[in-house]
Amino acid sequence: MNQPFVITPTNPASSEMRELIAELDEYLAALYPPESIHGLNFAAVQPDSVTVLLAKFGADPVGCGTLRRLDPGFAEVKRMYVRPTARGRGVGRQLLSAIEAIAKQAHVHTLRLETGVHQPEAIRLYERAGFYPIPPFGDYKLDPLCLFFEKPLT
């Protein structure tokens, strides 16, 4: 993994994405009860409402992230994950930057996200990227294990 990583849009049904999402789901299941896990069923959303990104070192998939467009001007960051072997190399930061760039191109003015209290690395990533805490949004309910963040894109 000494080569640079590349981030590209991908099909959420690809084998690489299915593998990464399965790892993410397993990771979250070890931290939270099912009612506090808010994944994204790609089959249940309109394909044109999501952009899925895959990060790879060479041929090795190491991370993913999704932009889900909501109401006009608003979008949500979903399914962010970086494999433990690739953490600390800027993959998460670059995925988030790529998601923000796509959001701006789609005329999104506000990004939102939900993450869990037991993920300090994710919380730190989002705060360093300019996200700040907000109350639950959309269909989310108040949950002591969930945190909600927002970032204006200007």
Buried (B, 14 or more C-beta within 10 A) or exposed (E): EEEEBEBEEBEBEEEBBEEBBEBBBEBBEEEBEEEBBBEBEBEEBEEEEBBBBBBBBEEBBBBBBBBBBBEEEBBBBBBBBBBEEBEEBBBBEBBBBBBBEBBEEEEBEBBBBBBBBEBEEBBEBBEEBBBEEBEBBEEBEEBEEBBBBBBEBE
